[in-house]
Amino acid sequence: MCHSGVAKYLGKSILFIIPFFFLFPIHLDCLCQGSQSALLILEIQWENEKEEVLHLRVKEGTTLILAYRHSLFLTPQKELYTIHAGSLILREINFGNLEAADYYDSNPLGGIHPEGGLWKINPPFPFHFSSLRVRIPYTVHLCLIINDSIIWNSKEKDRGALLIVRTTLDQ
């Protein structure tokens, strides 16, 4: 093929090649979402002791919600994470009122906006966590939710302990 033939061929093919490079990663992500599984592990750690309280197989792409009442304003608060490739990706934080959101961060990346009676922070880019480490509150209830079902509730004996939430790819 001569140079003009190559240019002519590439000129016609470029319309199909460029979208391929943009859509192929999206297609791969869709294929992976829900087809692979991960292990969700919850541990509670006291000063000298650690106990595994939950070991659950979940699909990649599953949303995990950490829900509790804000200890100062006593309004509902939720942190939404997506389980992907052995990590937890923070997608959104919901606050029951603007004061609680402002107390959390008065000028967050992505801004604070009202939606459906809540105040939300949507990070402008994903924050990946290999694990979540949350002190179990003394005064308010804490729970983890998957698919609208509570999979774990804090207990009175766990108050003040460290809750560790992590995922690994299922082998």
Phi, psi and chi 1 to 4 in degrees:
 res  aa     phi    psi   chi1   chi2   chi3   chi4
   1 MET       -  132.6 -153.8 -177.6  -81.6      -
   2 CYS   -79.0  170.0   66.7      -      -      -
   3 HIS   -59.0  -39.3  -69.6  -69.3      -      -
   4 SER   -69.9  -32.6   64.7      -      -      -
   5 GLY   -68.2  -39.9      -      -      -      -
   6 VAL   -64.0  -46.5  170.4      -      -      -
   7 ALA   -60.7  -41.7      -      -      -      -
   8 LYS   -65.7  -41.8 -169.6  174.7 -174.6 -179.6
   9 TYR   -64.8  -46.6  174.6   76.5      -      -
  10 LEU   -65.8  -36.1  -74.6  176.5      -      -
  11 GLY   -59.8  -40.8      -      -      -      -
  12 LYS   -75.3  -36.8  -70.9 -179.3 -180.0  177.5
  13 SER   -78.9  -24.0  -60.5      -      -      -
  14 ILE   -59.7  -31.5 -159.9   81.1      -      -
  15 LEU   -64.1  -25.3  -66.5  173.6      -      -
  16 PHE   -96.8  -27.4  -63.5  103.3      -      -
  17 ILE   -75.0  -45.4  -67.1  170.6      -      -
  18 ILE   -60.8  -50.7  -69.4  173.6      -      -
  19 PRO   -60.7  -32.0  -23.1   32.1      -      -
  20 PHE   -58.5  -45.0  173.8   78.8      -      -
  21 PHE   -68.5  -27.5  -75.0  109.6      -      -
  22 PHE   -85.0  -35.4  -71.2  105.2      -      -
  23 LEU   -86.8  -26.6  -65.0  174.8      -      -
  24 PHE   -59.1  -47.1 -174.0   69.0      -      -
  25 PRO   -62.9  -36.0  -21.2   30.3      -      -
  26 ILE   -64.2  -43.1  -65.6  169.2      -      -
  27 HIS   -63.3  -42.3 -179.3   67.1      -      -
  28 LEU   -61.8  -41.6  -83.3  179.4      -      -
  29 ASP   -62.2  -40.5 -170.6   47.2      -      -
  30 CYS   -66.2  -37.9  -69.1      -      -      -
  31 LEU   -65.0  -37.3  -73.1  176.1      -      -
  32 CYS   -76.7  -32.9  -67.9      -      -      -
  33 GLN   -65.9  119.9 -173.6  174.7   10.9      -
  34 GLY    84.9  -17.0      -      -      -      -
  35 SER   -90.5  -26.2   63.5      -      -      -
  36 GLN  -102.1  161.9  -65.6 -178.4   -9.3      -
  37 SER  -123.4  160.5   62.7      -      -      -
  38 ALA  -131.0  158.8      -      -      -      -
  39 LEU  -100.9  127.7  -65.9  175.5      -      -
  40 LEU  -100.9  125.4  176.8   68.5      -      -
  41 ILE  -123.0  129.1  -59.2  161.5      -      -
  42 LEU  -115.4  130.8  -87.6   64.2      -      -
  43 GLU  -129.2  149.2  -61.4  169.9  -42.3      -
  44 ILE  -117.4  129.4  -63.5  179.3      -      -
  45 GLN  -119.6  121.6 -178.8  177.2  -18.5      -
  46 TRP   -96.6 -173.1  -64.1  -88.5      -      -
  47 GLU   -52.9  -52.9  -74.5 -169.2   31.2      -
  48 ASN  -117.5   11.1  -60.8  -37.0      -      -
  49 GLU  -140.4  143.0 -176.1 -177.3  -18.9      -
  50 LYS  -131.2  135.1 -173.2 -173.4  -78.3 -171.8
  51 GLU  -128.9  130.5  175.7 -172.5   -4.9      -
  52 GLU   -82.3  119.9 -172.3  173.7  -64.5      -
  53 VAL  -105.1  -14.5  -66.2      -      -      -
  54 LEU  -156.5  137.6 -177.8   67.8      -      -
  55 HIS  -137.8  106.6 -167.0  100.2      -      -
  56 LEU  -132.8  132.9 -179.1   68.2      -      -
  57 ARG   -85.2  128.5 -179.5  168.2  -70.4  134.7
  58 VAL  -131.8  159.2  -64.9      -      -      -
  59 LYS   -79.0  145.5  -70.1 -178.2  179.2  178.4
  60 GLU   -58.1  139.0  -75.0  -82.7  -52.8      -
  61 GLY    93.2   -5.2      -      -      -      -
  62 THR   -65.2  143.3  -64.1      -      -      -
  63 THR   -93.4  128.7  -62.5      -      -      -
  64 LEU  -110.0  131.6  170.4   76.0      -      -
  65 ILE  -117.6  127.1  -60.8  172.6      -      -
  66 LEU   -98.7  115.1  177.1   63.9      -      -
  67 ALA  -121.7  138.8      -      -      -      -
  68 TYR  -163.3  174.5   50.9   96.6      -      -
  69 ARG   -99.4  137.8  -70.6 -154.4  162.8  -84.2
  70 HIS   -62.7  128.9 -168.2  -78.4      -      -
  71 SER   -67.6  -27.2   58.2      -      -      -
  72 LEU   -92.5  -45.7 -177.0   60.0      -      -
  73 PHE   -95.5  -10.4  -62.3  101.1      -      -
  74 LEU    55.3   36.6  -60.4  178.2      -      -
  75 THR  -110.3  155.5   57.6      -      -      -
  76 PRO   -65.2  144.8   13.9  -18.5      -      -
  77 GLN  -140.9  138.0 -174.0  163.1  -38.3      -
  78 LYS  -135.6  139.0  -68.0 -178.9  179.9  179.3
  79 GLU  -115.0  125.3  -60.9  174.9   11.4      -
  80 LEU  -107.0  126.1  -72.6   77.0      -      -
  81 TYR  -123.5  149.3  -62.4   87.0      -      -
  82 THR  -108.4  133.7  -61.0      -      -      -
  83 ILE   -86.4  121.0  -62.3  170.2      -      -
  84 HIS  -153.9  127.7 -176.1   70.7      -      -
  85 ALA    52.3   42.9      -      -      -      -
  86 GLY    74.8   16.3      -      -      -      -
  87 SER  -135.7  168.8   66.3      -      -      -
  88 LEU  -110.6  125.6  -63.5  156.2      -      -
  89 ILE  -109.9  117.8  -56.5  168.3      -      -
  90 LEU   -71.0  122.0  178.4   62.3      -      -
  91 ARG  -108.3  -32.6  -62.3  -70.3 -176.0 -163.6
  92 GLU  -165.1  148.5 -179.9  177.7  -66.2      -
  93 ILE  -127.9  127.8  -55.7  171.8      -      -
  94 ASN  -110.3  137.2  -60.6  -28.7      -      -
  95 PHE  -123.2  146.3  -60.7   89.1      -      -
  96 GLY   -74.0  -22.0      -      -      -      -
  97 ASN  -152.7  165.9   64.6   21.2      -      -
  98 LEU   -66.7  -34.3 -177.7   57.2      -      -
  99 GLU   -62.3  -40.6  -69.8   80.8   12.3      -
 100 ALA   -66.5  -40.4      -      -      -      -
 101 ALA   -64.9  -41.8      -      -      -      -
 102 ASP   -66.8  -36.3 -164.3   42.8      -      -
 103 TYR   -64.2  -37.1 -179.0   79.9      -      -
 104 TYR   -66.5  -50.0  176.2   81.1      -      -
 105 ASP  -164.2  115.0 -171.0  -16.2      -      -
 106 SER   -75.2  -15.4   59.6      -      -      -
 107 ASN  -146.3   66.8 -167.7   19.9      -      -
 108 PRO   -74.9  152.8   29.9  -35.3      -      -
 109 LEU   -59.9  131.9  -67.8  172.8      -      -
 110 GLY    92.9  -15.5      -      -      -      -
 111 GLY    77.4  169.7      -      -      -      -
 112 ILE  -111.9  132.9  -59.6  170.9      -      -
 113 HIS  -141.0  148.2   63.3  -82.7      -      -
 114 PRO   -79.3  143.5   26.9  -30.3      -      -
 115 GLU  -160.4  119.7 -174.1  177.6  -50.4      -
 116 GLY    57.6   40.2      -      -      -      -
 117 GLY    81.6    2.5      -      -      -      -
 118 LEU  -119.6  165.6  -61.5  172.1      -      -
 119 TRP  -110.2  129.6  -70.1   87.1      -      -
 120 LYS  -122.3  146.0  -65.3 -173.3  176.3 -167.5
 121 ILE  -117.9  123.6  -63.9  175.2      -      -
 122 ASN  -115.2  107.7  -63.4   96.0      -      -
 123 PRO   -56.6  141.6  -21.7   31.4      -      -
 124 PRO   -71.1  -16.6   24.8  -31.6      -      -
 125 PHE  -145.9  156.0   48.4   86.1      -      -
 126 PRO   -70.5  137.5   15.6  -19.9      -      -
 127 PHE  -101.2  118.9  -70.8  100.7      -      -
 128 HIS   -96.6  134.4  -66.6 -101.8      -      -
 129 PHE  -125.5  133.5  -63.1   92.8      -      -
 130 SER   -75.5  -27.1   58.6      -      -      -
 131 SER  -157.3  158.0   65.7      -      -      -
 132 LEU  -107.0  136.5  -57.1  177.4      -      -
 133 ARG  -125.9  112.5  -64.1  173.6  170.8  -87.5
 134 VAL  -129.4  129.8  178.9      -      -      -
 135 ARG   -72.9  127.0 -173.0   66.7   56.2 -167.2
 136 ILE   -73.1  121.8  -61.6  171.3      -      -
 137 PRO   -63.6  151.5  -12.6   22.1      -      -
 138 TYR   -80.8  -31.7  -75.9   98.4      -      -
 139 THR  -108.9  -15.3   58.3      -      -      -
 140 VAL  -130.0  164.4  -66.5      -      -      -
 141 HIS   -83.5  143.1 -173.4   69.8      -      -
 142 LEU  -131.0  136.9  173.6   72.7      -      -
 143 CYS  -146.9  161.3   67.4      -      -      -
 144 LEU  -115.2  137.2  -68.3  172.1      -      -
 145 ILE  -127.2  135.0  -57.8  167.1      -      -
 146 ILE  -132.4  132.0  -69.1 -179.2      -      -
 147 ASN    50.9   47.0  -62.1  -29.3      -      -
 148 ASP    63.2   14.3  -63.1  -37.2      -      -
 149 SER  -118.4  133.9  -63.8      -      -      -
 150 ILE   -74.2  122.1  -63.4  172.6      -      -
 151 ILE  -101.6  -15.3   60.7  164.8      -      -
 152 TRP  -157.7  138.6  179.6   83.9      -      -
 153 ASN  -122.9  143.2  -85.8  -51.6      -      -
 154 SER   -70.1  147.9   60.5      -      -      -
 155 LYS  -114.7  159.2  -64.5  173.5 -178.4   47.3
 156 GLU   -56.9  -39.7 -165.6  169.0  -36.4      -
 157 LYS   -67.5  -18.9   70.8  176.7 -176.4   71.4
 158 ASP   -88.6   -8.1  -58.9  -30.7      -      -
 159 ARG   -56.3  131.2  -69.0 -179.8  179.3  175.8
 160 GLY    88.9  -14.9      -      -      -      -
 161 ALA   -77.4  169.3      -      -      -      -
 162 LEU   -97.4  125.7 -174.0   64.1      -      -
 163 LEU   -94.4  126.9  174.1   66.7      -      -
 164 ILE  -115.8  122.5  -57.5  166.3      -      -
 165 VAL  -116.8  124.9 -178.7      -      -      -
 166 ARG  -145.2  161.4   59.9 -172.3  173.6   87.6
 167 THR  -130.3  153.9   64.3      -      -      -
 168 THR  -137.3  153.5   61.0      -      -      -
 169 LEU   -67.7  136.7  -70.5  176.3      -      -
 170 ASP   -73.4  127.9 -163.6    4.9      -      -
 171 GLN   -91.2      -  -57.1  -62.8  -28.9      -
